[in-house]
Amino acid sequence: MSKPRLQNDLVIRQLPEDTLPPMELLLMADPHKENVQAYIRYSIILQALIKEKTVGVLALTPETKQVAEIRNIAVAPEWREKGIAGQLLKDAAALASRLGYTILQVCTGNSSIRPFRVYQQYGFILTEVRWDYFTLHYPEPIVEDGILCRHQMVLTKQL
């Protein structure tokens, strides 16, 4: 089955506060449902749509007066590698800047090789490693591409 082609039909919009976010996508990026439910309550949710179908999502949260964090970003498997994550990252950076933040942060696991590459392609740099974060804070082991997710890598981008 071939992947759909991305046309100029991509729309990124902020999800209205009274609308439920696409949990199935959010849980692809963060399998800990309780964590996701906790941070989406105070997150700005950006939704990527193609022809009114949700194909991606991003949760942006305030961390400090200067730092906003991308707490979650996910793209439906059939829409990956089409630039959707990059557009979500660009829109999140623009929104965070408009809101007065000077740093945009994103955290990922040591096993998340593809996302780590994408973040760097969009100007994020590795600034911290939180050793054994996932083994200490998640109830079940996370394995991606045969790699145990143990450490959290923090990447930041100056806005």
N, CA, C and O of each residue as an XYZ file, in Angstrom:
636
protein
N       0.840     -1.184      0.000
C       0.000      0.000      0.000
C       0.877      1.236      0.000
O       1.729      1.388      0.875
N       0.686      2.106     -0.949
C       1.514      3.302     -1.028
C       0.969      4.383     -0.092
O      -0.219      4.420      0.228
N       1.870      5.251      0.329
C       1.478      6.339      1.208
C       0.795      7.430      0.388
O       1.168      7.669     -0.761
N      -0.210      8.097      0.976
C      -0.873      9.186      0.257
C       0.102     10.320     -0.014
O       1.039     10.546      0.751
N      -0.124     11.014     -1.087
C       0.710     12.166     -1.420
C       0.170     13.407     -0.726
O      -1.041     13.614     -0.653
N       1.074     14.224     -0.220
C       0.680     15.451      0.442
C       0.500     16.537     -0.602
O       1.436     16.870     -1.330
N      -0.674     17.076     -0.672
C      -0.970     18.177     -1.581
C      -0.855     19.477     -0.785
O      -0.418     19.472      0.366
N      -1.239     20.555     -1.389
C      -1.272     21.833     -0.683
C      -2.528     21.939      0.176
O      -2.970     23.040      0.505
N      -3.092     20.806      0.532
C      -4.313     20.768      1.319
C      -4.041     20.773      2.822
O      -4.983     20.740      3.613
N      -2.781     20.813      3.226
C      -2.453     20.766      4.644
C      -2.856     22.072      5.321
O      -2.506     23.165      4.876
N      -3.605     21.919      6.413
C      -4.024     23.056      7.222
C      -3.613     22.761      8.656
O      -3.880     21.676      9.173
N      -2.964     23.722      9.299
C      -2.632     23.599     10.719
C      -3.520     24.604     11.447
O      -3.527     25.793     11.126
N      -4.260     24.115     12.420
C      -5.121     25.026     13.178
C      -5.090     24.658     14.647
O      -4.808     23.523     15.031
N      -5.391     25.665     15.451
C      -5.456     25.444     16.890
C      -6.791     24.790     17.208
O      -7.842     25.259     16.773
N      -6.742     23.722     17.959
C      -7.943     23.010     18.347
C      -8.699     23.866     19.358
O      -8.103     24.327     20.331
N      -9.983     24.089     19.154
C     -10.759     24.855     20.148
C     -10.696     24.183     21.513
O     -10.642     22.957     21.610
N     -10.705     24.995     22.562
C     -10.537     24.480     23.925
C     -11.592     23.451     24.313
O     -11.305     22.562     25.115
N     -12.790     23.543     23.775
C     -13.866     22.625     24.157
C     -13.922     21.363     23.288
O     -14.882     20.596     23.363
N     -12.884     21.151     22.459
C     -12.843     20.002     21.567
C     -11.845     18.976     22.091
O     -10.738     19.322     22.505
N     -12.250     17.712     22.067
C     -11.340     16.650     22.506
C     -10.221     16.466     21.487
O     -10.486     16.393     20.287
N      -8.975     16.392     21.947
C      -7.860     16.173     21.025
C      -7.835     14.724     20.541
O      -8.435     13.851     21.168
N      -7.153     14.469     19.445
C      -7.070     13.106     18.909
C      -6.145     12.230     19.763
O      -4.942     12.150     19.513
N      -6.724     11.582     20.766
C      -5.935     10.791     21.713
C      -5.167      9.657     21.038
O      -4.055      9.332     21.456
N      -5.743      9.052     20.001
C      -5.046      7.939     19.354
C      -3.708      8.397     18.784
O      -2.735      7.642     18.810
N      -3.648      9.620     18.273
C      -2.371     10.153     17.778
C      -1.452     10.525     18.938
O      -0.267     10.191     18.923
N      -1.987     11.210     19.934
C      -1.166     11.610     21.079
C      -0.526     10.398     21.757
O       0.623     10.463     22.195
N      -1.268      9.298     21.844
C      -0.738      8.099     22.499
C       0.307      7.382     21.654
O       1.049      6.549     22.176
N       0.382      7.687     20.358
C       1.460      7.130     19.532
C       2.806      7.694     19.966
O       3.821      6.998     19.936
N       2.804      8.953     20.368
C       4.052      9.608     20.756
C       4.362      9.450     22.237
O       5.527      9.473     22.634
N       3.329      9.289     23.055
C       3.510      9.132     24.495
C       2.503      8.086     24.967
O       1.324      8.400     25.128
N       2.948      6.849     25.192
C       2.012      5.777     25.525
C       1.448      5.829     26.948
O       0.602      5.007     27.301
N       1.895      6.763     27.755
C       1.431      6.859     29.141
C       0.185      7.747     29.179
O       0.281      8.970     29.274
N      -0.989      7.106     29.102
C      -2.267      7.818     28.966
C      -2.502      8.847     30.076
O      -2.988      9.946     29.806
N      -2.165      8.504     31.308
C      -2.384      9.422     32.426
C      -1.550     10.696     32.257
O      -2.030     11.794     32.538
N      -0.312     10.551     31.803
C       0.530     11.732     31.548
C      -0.086     12.610     30.474
O      -0.176     13.828     30.633
N      -0.508     11.994     29.388
C      -1.088     12.747     28.272
C      -2.334     13.489     28.744
O      -2.485     14.680     28.468
N      -3.215     12.809     29.442
C      -4.437     13.452     29.920
C      -4.136     14.612     30.859
O      -4.881     15.591     30.892
N      -3.053     14.511     31.623
C      -2.687     15.582     32.546
C      -2.193     16.814     31.794
O      -2.642     17.923     32.083
N      -1.274     16.647     30.829
C      -0.719     17.845     30.198
C      -1.581     18.436     29.098
O      -1.430     19.617     28.785
N      -2.469     17.672     28.506
C      -3.301     18.285     27.461
C      -4.294     19.282     28.038
O      -4.813     20.130     27.313
N      -4.565     19.189     29.344
C      -5.486     20.140     29.975
C      -4.942     21.573     29.949
O      -5.717     22.528     29.912
N      -3.629     21.725     29.966
C      -3.045     23.066     29.943
C      -2.179     23.290     28.706
O      -1.285     24.137     28.707
N      -2.450     22.530     27.664
C      -1.701     22.657     26.421
C      -2.520     23.374     25.360
O      -3.750     23.338     25.362
N      -1.809     24.018     24.464
C      -2.410     24.491     23.219
C      -2.206     23.348     22.234
O      -1.079     22.899     22.023
N      -3.288     22.882     21.636
C      -3.215     21.752     20.716
C      -3.292     22.268     19.283
O      -4.252     22.938     18.901
N      -2.270     21.948     18.499
C      -2.289     22.239     17.073
C      -2.644     20.948     16.341
O      -2.115     19.878     16.638
N      -3.538     21.076     15.395
C      -4.040     19.934     14.651
C      -3.682     20.115     13.184
O      -3.941     21.165     12.597
N      -3.088     19.085     12.597
C      -2.783     19.093     11.164
C      -3.904     18.345     10.452
O      -4.216     17.201     10.783
N      -4.498     19.008      9.476
C      -5.617     18.412      8.747
C      -5.342     18.411      7.256
O      -4.738     19.336      6.715
N      -5.795     17.364      6.611
C      -5.806     17.298      5.156
C      -7.228     16.920      4.772
O      -7.723     15.848      5.119
N      -7.869     17.824      4.050
C      -9.274     17.622      3.662
C     -10.130     17.286      4.882
O     -10.934     16.355      4.859
N      -9.939     18.062      5.945
C     -10.695     17.938      7.195
C     -10.429     16.642      7.971
O     -11.129     16.357      8.943
N      -9.442     15.864      7.563
C      -9.067     14.655      8.306
C      -7.817     14.959      9.128
O      -6.831     15.472      8.598
N      -7.859     14.645     10.416
C      -6.708     14.869     11.289
C      -5.604     13.888     10.940
O      -5.797     12.674     10.995
N      -4.438     14.430     10.577
C      -3.293     13.590     10.215
C      -2.101     13.821     11.133
O      -1.115     13.086     11.069
N      -2.186     14.840     11.988
C      -1.095     15.129     12.912
C      -1.582     15.994     14.055
O      -2.635     16.627     13.974
N      -0.794     16.009     15.128
C      -1.159     16.770     16.314
C       0.111     17.200     17.045
O       1.137     16.522     16.980
N       0.030     18.324     17.737
C       1.142     18.825     18.545
C       0.545     19.465     19.787
O      -0.425     20.217     19.689
N       1.113     19.177     20.960
C       0.694     19.786     22.224
C       1.815     20.707     22.708
O       2.940     20.262     22.936
N       1.499     21.991     22.860
C       2.453     23.015     23.291
C       2.070     23.477     24.690
O       0.930     23.874     24.929
N       3.037     23.424     25.624
C       2.739     23.809     26.999
C       3.745     24.844     27.503
O       4.903     24.854     27.084
N       3.288     25.712     28.405
C       4.227     26.640     29.041
C       5.047     25.897     30.087
O       4.513     25.078     30.836
N       6.339     26.183     30.138
C       7.206     25.600     31.169
C       7.665     26.675     32.144
O       7.566     26.502     33.359
N       8.165     27.780     31.612
C       8.551     28.944     32.408
C       8.093     30.175     31.633
O       7.441     30.049     30.596
N       8.427     31.354     32.126
C       8.062     32.571     31.389
C       8.780     32.668     30.052
O       8.281     33.308     29.127
N       9.943     32.042     29.938
C      10.716     32.092     28.708
C      10.586     30.841     27.848
O      10.811     30.898     26.639
N      10.224     29.708     28.457
C      10.283     28.414     27.762
C       8.897     27.824     27.546
O       8.110     27.678     28.481
N       8.618     27.489     26.285
C       7.440     26.690     25.935
C       7.960     25.327     25.497
O       9.023     25.229     24.884
N       7.212     24.279     25.813
C       7.661     22.929     25.467
C       6.662     22.240     24.553
O       5.451     22.296     24.769
N       7.190     21.599     23.542
C       6.386     20.701     22.728
C       6.320     19.403     23.514
O       7.292     18.648     23.559
N       5.187     19.144     24.126
C       5.043     17.958     24.977
C       4.711     16.715     24.169
O       4.956     15.594     24.616
N       4.155     16.910     22.985
C       3.754     15.764     22.184
C       3.645     16.222     20.735
O       3.137     17.306     20.451
N       4.120     15.396     19.840
C       3.930     15.618     18.411
C       3.826     14.238     17.762
O       4.654     13.355     17.987
N       2.788     14.087     16.955
C       2.573     12.793     16.298
C       1.929     13.013     14.938
O       1.118     13.920     14.748
N       2.310     12.167     14.012
C       1.734     12.165     12.672
C       1.268     10.738     12.392
O       1.978      9.776     12.685
N       0.070     10.611     11.823
C      -0.463      9.289     11.482
C       0.532      8.561     10.580
O       1.101      9.169      9.674
N       0.748      7.271     10.817
C       1.777      6.531     10.072
C       1.708      6.689      8.555
O       2.749      6.817      7.911
N       0.536      6.682      7.980
C       0.430      6.783      6.520
C       0.755      8.173      5.981
O       0.858      8.356      4.768
N       0.918      9.152      6.870
C       1.227     10.526      6.451
C       2.638     10.958      6.854
O       2.990     12.124      6.673
N       3.437     10.070      7.385
C       4.789     10.428      7.818
C       5.700     10.656      6.621
O       5.454     10.160      5.522
N       6.759     11.420      6.866
C       7.774     11.765      5.863
C       7.190     12.557      4.694
O       7.609     12.409      3.546
N       6.215     13.398      5.020
C       5.590     14.260      4.020
C       5.706     15.739      4.416
O       5.130     16.606      3.759
N       6.445     16.018      5.483
C       6.627     17.407      5.911
C       5.617     17.896      6.929
O       5.653     19.064      7.318
N       4.724     17.036      7.365
C       3.684     17.460      8.309
C       4.288     17.794      9.669
O       3.948     18.822     10.254
N       5.168     16.955     10.178
C       5.810     17.241     11.469
C       6.588     18.550     11.393
O       6.555     19.352     12.326
N       7.280     18.761     10.293
C       8.026     20.007     10.125
C       7.123     21.224     10.136
O       7.464     22.247     10.729
N       5.976     21.122      9.486
C       5.045     22.261      9.483
C       4.461     22.487     10.874
O       4.279     23.630     11.292
N       4.170     21.410     11.587
C       3.711     21.565     12.972
C       4.780     22.239     13.828
O       4.468     23.105     14.645
N       6.043     21.842     13.642
C       7.138     22.462     14.396
C       7.278     23.940     14.069
O       7.468     24.760     14.967
N       7.187     24.286     12.785
C       7.274     25.698     12.374
C       6.140     26.511     12.985
O       6.364     27.599     13.516
N       4.924     25.982     12.910
C       3.779     26.710     13.443
C       3.856     26.834     14.965
O       3.479     27.866     15.521
N       4.338     25.796     15.639
C       4.501     25.867     17.093
C       5.538     26.918     17.476
O       5.349     27.654     18.445
N       6.631     26.989     16.718
C       7.664     27.998     16.994
C       7.107     29.404     16.788
O       7.364     30.299     17.593
N       6.352     29.599     15.723
C       5.762     30.919     15.452
C       4.769     31.293     16.548
O       4.754     32.434     17.010
N       3.949     30.350     16.961
C       2.972     30.608     18.017
C       3.664     30.922     19.336
O       3.300     31.884     20.012
N       4.655     30.120     19.710
C       5.384     30.353     20.964
C       6.047     31.731     20.947
O       6.039     32.434     21.957
N       6.611     32.113     19.823
C       7.234     33.433     19.702
C       6.192     34.547     19.864
O       6.433     35.523     20.574
N       5.034     34.398     19.204
C       3.961     35.395     19.334
C       3.484     35.521     20.777
O       3.082     36.601     21.210
N       3.528     34.423     21.518
C       3.087     34.428     22.915
C       4.164     34.961     23.862
O       3.931     35.066     25.066
N       5.340     35.297     23.328
C       6.387     35.911     24.132
C       7.463     34.975     24.652
O       8.325     35.402     25.420
N       7.434     33.715     24.256
C       8.475     32.784     24.679
C       9.731     33.019     23.846
O       9.650     33.409     22.681
N      10.888     32.780     24.450
C      12.152     32.963     23.738
C      12.853     31.636     23.439
O      13.799     31.587     22.653
N      12.377     30.566     24.074
C      12.970     29.237     23.868
C      11.847     28.230     23.665
O      10.857     28.217     24.395
N      12.027     27.398     22.665
C      11.111     26.280     22.435
C      11.887     25.010     22.741
O      13.003     24.822     22.255
N      11.299     24.148     23.540
C      11.954     22.919     23.989
C      11.142     21.710     23.547
O       9.914     21.761     23.484
N      11.834     20.637     23.247
C      11.181     19.365     22.963
C      12.033     18.264     23.580
O      13.262     18.315     23.539
N      11.361     17.267     24.153
C      12.073     16.139     24.757
C      11.712     14.872     23.998
O      10.573     14.699     23.564
N      12.675     14.002     23.845
C      12.444     12.748     23.138
C      13.300     11.662     23.762
O      14.214     11.943     24.536
N      12.999     10.440     23.424
C      13.742      9.316     23.981
C      14.958      8.967     23.152
O      15.028      9.285     21.965
N      15.910      8.314     23.782
C      17.128      7.906     23.083
C      16.828      6.935     21.943
O      17.641      6.778     21.033
N      15.669      6.284     21.987
C      15.297      5.326     20.942
C      14.520      5.969     19.791
O      14.229      5.304     18.796
N      14.188      7.233     19.915
C      13.394      7.934     18.895
C      14.310      8.565     17.851
O      14.462      9.785     17.787
N      14.908      7.712     17.045
C      15.934      8.153     16.102
C      15.370      9.112     15.051
O      15.958     10.165     14.805
N      14.245      8.766     14.432
C      13.669      9.625     13.385
C      13.245     10.990     13.927
O      13.587     12.011     13.329
N      12.500     11.038     15.059
C      12.157     12.359     15.600
C      13.386     13.185     15.970
O      13.407     14.397     15.755
N      14.408     12.535     16.524
C      15.631     13.254     16.889
C      16.245     13.934     15.663
O      16.716     15.068     15.745
N      16.235     13.242     14.542
C      16.748     13.800     13.282
C      15.897     14.991     12.842
O      16.430     16.036     12.471
N      14.581     14.830     12.883
C      13.682     15.903     12.440
C      13.865     17.149     13.299
O      13.943     18.258     12.769
N      13.934     16.984     14.604
C      14.104     18.152     15.476
C      15.374     18.923     15.121
O      15.362     20.153     15.081
N      16.441     18.221     14.870
C      17.687     18.897     14.503
C      17.558     19.594     13.146
O      18.099     20.683     12.953
N      16.851     18.974     12.218
C      16.648     19.594     10.902
C      15.875     20.901     11.012
O      16.001     21.767     10.147
N      15.080     21.053     12.060
C      14.295     22.275     12.250
C      14.888     23.198     13.307
O      14.177     24.010     13.900
N      16.190     23.071     13.539
C      16.904     24.057     14.335
C      17.032     23.783     15.818
O      17.539     24.635     16.549
N      16.595     22.636     16.288
C      16.746     22.298     17.701
C      18.134     21.708     17.930
O      18.673     20.995     17.084
N      18.702     22.025     19.097
C      20.005     21.463     19.447
C      19.894     20.717     20.782
O      19.132     21.110     21.665
N      20.657     19.648     20.908
C      20.671     18.859     22.139
C      21.333     19.675     23.238
O      22.473     20.118     23.099
N      20.594     19.872     24.350
C      21.124     20.688     25.443
C      21.214     19.941     26.771
O      21.855     20.415     27.708
N      20.573     18.772     26.854
C      20.592     18.042     28.125
C      20.188     16.588     27.870
O      19.421     16.295     26.952
N      20.714     15.691     28.693
C      20.268     14.299     28.701
C      19.832     13.988     30.128
O      20.585     14.201     31.079
N      18.617     13.484     30.268
C      18.093     13.072     31.577
C      18.205     11.553     31.635
O      17.358     10.826     31.115
N      19.261     11.100     32.276
C      19.606      9.683     32.305
C      18.535      8.863     33.010
O      18.050      9.254     34.072
N      18.165      7.730     32.425
C      17.202      6.762     32.964
C      15.805      7.337     33.216
O      15.036      6.774     33.995
N      15.479      8.440     32.568
C      14.184      9.097     32.761
C      13.014      8.145     32.497
O      12.111      8.037     33.326
N      13.021      7.465     31.368
C      11.885      6.629     30.990
C      11.797      5.358     31.831
O      10.695      4.882     32.104
N      12.912      4.809     32.240
C      12.856      3.614     33.085
C      12.384      3.961     34.497
O      11.822      3.109     35.185
N      12.605      5.199     34.935
C      12.170      5.618     36.267
C      10.741      6.153     36.301
O      10.071      6.046     37.328
N      10.255      6.736     35.182
C       8.968      7.439     35.195
C       7.847      6.768     34.407
O       6.711      7.241     34.445
N       8.127      5.701     33.708
C       7.087      5.020     32.931
C       6.909      3.607     33.462
O       7.891      2.912     33.723
N       5.643      3.171     33.626
C       5.401      1.860     34.244
C       5.805      0.668     33.375
O       6.160     -0.386     33.904
N       5.755      0.820     32.062
C       6.098     -0.261     31.143
C       7.293      0.140     30.294
O       7.427      1.313     29.945
N       8.163     -0.801     29.953
C       9.278     -0.466     29.060
C       8.773     -0.015     27.688
O       7.763     -0.511     27.189
N       9.485      0.919     27.100
C       9.184      1.398     25.753
C      10.330      0.928     24.863
O      11.499      1.166     25.163
N       9.985      0.262     23.772
C      10.987     -0.211     22.823
C      10.605      0.307     21.446
O       9.482      0.096     20.988
N      11.539      0.984     20.784
C      11.324      1.497     19.430
C      12.444      0.983     18.541
O      13.623      1.105     18.874
N      12.067      0.411     17.417
C      13.057     -0.112     16.460
C      14.092     -1.002     17.142
O      15.272     -0.975     16.790
N      13.642     -1.797     18.126
C      14.536     -2.711     18.815
C      15.440     -2.061     19.850
O      16.352     -2.709     20.363
N      15.204     -0.787     20.166
C      16.035     -0.054     21.131
C      15.195      0.263     22.364
O      14.102      0.816     22.240
N      15.689     -0.079     23.543
C      15.005      0.259     24.784
C      15.127      1.760     25.025
O      16.222      2.322     25.015
N      13.988      2.389     25.238
C      13.973      3.827     25.534
C      14.258      4.003     27.023
O      13.440      3.638     27.868
N      15.408      4.558     27.332
C      15.815      4.761     28.729
C      15.988      6.230     29.071
O      15.512      6.691     30.109
N      16.671      6.968     28.196
C      17.092      8.325     28.520
C      16.256      9.356     27.755
O      15.857      9.131     26.613
N      16.005     10.482     28.409
C      15.290     11.573     27.759
C      16.296     12.609     27.270
O      17.132     13.095     28.032
N      16.199     12.934     25.985
C      17.073     13.941     25.398
C      16.276     15.234     25.265
O      15.168     15.235     24.728
N      16.835     16.312     25.748
C      16.180     17.621     25.718
C      16.836     18.435     24.624
O      18.053     18.616     24.612
N      16.018     18.925     23.702
C      16.499     19.767     22.616
C      15.818     21.124     22.724
O      14.641     21.209     23.075
N      16.559     22.179     22.423
C      15.994     23.527     22.510
C      16.284     24.306     21.236
O      17.219     24.018     20.488
N      15.439     25.301     21.030
C      15.578     26.188     19.875
C      15.332     27.611     20.353
O      14.326     27.893     21.005
N      16.255     28.499     20.024
C      16.072     29.927     20.346
C      15.052     30.517     19.377
O      15.130     30.292     18.169
N      14.100     31.269     19.909
C      13.080     31.880     19.069
C      13.413     33.334     18.780
O      12.660     34.014     18.082
